[in-house]
């Protein structure tokens, strides 16, 4: 015995309407995307990279800061606490660089104020790193990155 009920005419019509609505929606989406692409092509994309150097410098600081933190962790696990004074400075630098990258990327009106703070933090981190640079290559690398970031921050915050 067949327990399935046959498909009613209203279900067929509802299904057809859904397909029709789906096709209309897809067509509208395609038209919208094509329009967005055309509008984007008209912008001067070269002018939109005004803070590219700051973004790059902050990203390098973050990359080198994470390498430093890994180095610090490895030393501390071996019982060497000679670089424990670095932890706070590197953490502060890492904490400020992420929002710095974001705000510089979308040209936030608050960027100059944040860049002033980030520049100060980068200088402090650089100073601590320089004191260990002769013994640890990762410290020298991070010191250079922090110095570059501080320079870019000063240019934006001035």
C-alpha positions as CSV (number, residue, x, y, z in Angstrom):
1,X,0.0,0.0,0.0
2,X,1.3,3.4,-1.0
3,X,1.3,5.7,2.1
4,X,2.6,8.8,0.3
5,X,0.0,11.3,-0.7
6,X,0.2,12.5,-4.2
7,X,1.7,16.0,-4.7
8,X,-1.1,18.6,-4.8
9,X,-1.4,21.3,-7.4
10,X,-0.7,24.0,-4.7
11,X,2.6,22.3,-3.8
12,X,3.6,22.4,-7.4
13,X,2.7,26.1,-7.8
14,X,4.5,26.9,-4.5
15,X,7.6,25.0,-5.8
16,X,7.4,26.9,-9.1
17,X,7.2,30.2,-7.3
18,X,10.2,29.4,-5.2
19,X,12.2,28.5,-8.2
20,X,11.1,31.7,-10.0
21,X,12.0,33.8,-6.9
22,X,15.3,32.0,-6.6
23,X,16.2,32.8,-10.3
24,X,15.1,36.4,-9.9
25,X,17.2,36.7,-6.7
26,X,20.3,35.2,-8.5
27,X,19.8,37.6,-11.4
28,X,19.6,40.6,-9.0
29,X,22.7,39.4,-7.1
30,X,24.7,39.0,-10.4
31,X,23.7,42.5,-11.4
32,X,24.6,44.0,-8.1
33,X,28.0,42.3,-8.1
34,X,28.7,43.5,-11.6
35,X,27.8,47.0,-10.6
36,X,30.1,46.9,-7.6
37,X,32.9,45.7,-9.7
38,X,32.4,48.5,-12.1
39,X,32.3,51.1,-9.3
40,X,35.5,49.6,-7.7
41,X,37.3,49.8,-11.1
42,X,36.7,53.6,-11.2
43,X,38.5,54.2,-7.9
44,X,42.2,55.2,-7.8
45,X,43.5,52.2,-5.9
46,X,47.0,53.6,-5.7
47,X,45.7,56.5,-3.5
48,X,44.1,54.1,-1.1
49,X,47.5,52.8,0.3
50,X,48.3,56.0,2.2
51,X,49.4,54.1,5.3
52,X,50.9,51.0,3.7
53,X,54.3,51.6,5.2
54,X,52.8,51.8,8.7
55,X,50.8,48.6,8.2
56,X,53.9,46.8,7.0
57,X,56.0,48.0,9.9
58,X,53.4,47.0,12.4
59,X,52.9,43.6,10.8
60,X,56.7,43.0,10.9
61,X,56.7,44.0,14.6
62,X,53.9,41.5,15.3
63,X,55.7,38.8,13.4
64,X,59.0,39.4,15.2
65,X,57.2,39.9,18.5
66,X,55.6,36.5,18.3
67,X,59.0,35.0,17.5
68,X,60.4,36.8,20.5
69,X,57.7,35.5,22.8
70,X,58.3,31.9,21.6
71,X,62.0,32.5,22.3
72,X,61.3,33.9,25.8
73,X,59.0,30.9,26.5
74,X,61.6,28.4,25.5
75,X,64.2,30.1,27.7
76,X,61.9,30.3,30.7
77,X,61.1,26.6,30.3
78,X,64.8,25.9,30.6
79,X,64.9,28.0,33.8
80,X,66.6,31.0,32.2
81,X,64.8,34.1,33.4
82,X,67.4,36.6,32.1
83,X,64.9,38.0,29.6
84,X,61.9,38.2,31.9
85,X,62.0,42.0,31.7
86,X,61.1,41.7,28.0
87,X,57.8,40.0,28.5
88,X,55.8,43.1,29.5
89,X,57.2,45.3,26.7
90,X,56.6,42.7,24.0
91,X,53.1,42.0,25.2
92,X,52.3,45.7,25.2
93,X,53.7,46.0,21.7
94,X,51.8,43.0,20.4
95,X,48.6,44.4,22.0
96,X,48.8,47.8,20.3
97,X,50.0,46.6,16.8
98,X,46.9,44.7,15.9
99,X,44.5,47.7,16.2
100,X,47.2,49.9,14.7
101,X,47.1,47.7,11.5
102,X,43.4,47.7,11.4
103,X,43.0,51.4,11.9
104,X,45.7,52.2,9.4
105,X,44.2,49.9,6.8
106,X,40.8,51.7,6.8
107,X,42.2,55.2,7.5
108,X,40.5,55.7,10.9
109,X,40.2,59.2,12.1
110,X,41.6,57.9,15.4
111,X,44.8,56.7,13.8
112,X,47.0,59.6,14.7
113,X,46.1,59.2,18.4
114,X,46.7,55.5,18.4
115,X,49.9,55.9,16.4
116,X,51.3,58.2,19.1
117,X,50.7,55.6,21.7
118,X,51.9,52.8,19.5
119,X,55.1,54.8,18.7
120,X,55.8,55.2,22.4
121,X,55.3,51.5,23.1
122,X,57.4,50.5,20.2
123,X,60.3,52.7,21.4
124,X,60.1,51.2,24.9
125,X,60.1,47.7,23.4
126,X,63.0,48.6,21.2
127,X,65.0,49.8,24.2
128,X,64.5,46.6,26.1
129,X,65.4,44.5,23.0
130,X,68.6,46.5,22.3
131,X,69.9,45.6,25.8
132,X,69.8,41.9,24.8
133,X,70.5,42.2,21.0
134,X,74.2,41.2,21.3
135,X,73.3,37.9,22.9
136,X,70.1,37.0,21.1
137,X,69.5,37.5,17.3
138,X,65.7,37.5,17.8
139,X,66.1,40.5,20.1
140,X,68.1,42.4,17.5
141,X,65.5,41.6,14.9
142,X,62.6,42.8,17.1
143,X,64.5,45.9,18.1
144,X,64.9,46.8,14.4
145,X,61.2,46.1,13.7
146,X,60.1,48.2,16.7
147,X,62.4,51.1,15.5
148,X,60.8,51.0,12.1
149,X,57.3,50.9,13.5
150,X,58.1,53.8,15.8
151,X,59.3,55.9,12.8
152,X,56.2,55.2,10.9
153,X,54.0,55.9,13.9
154,X,55.7,59.3,14.3
155,X,55.1,60.2,10.7
156,X,51.4,59.5,11.1
157,X,50.9,61.0,14.5
158,X,52.7,64.3,13.7
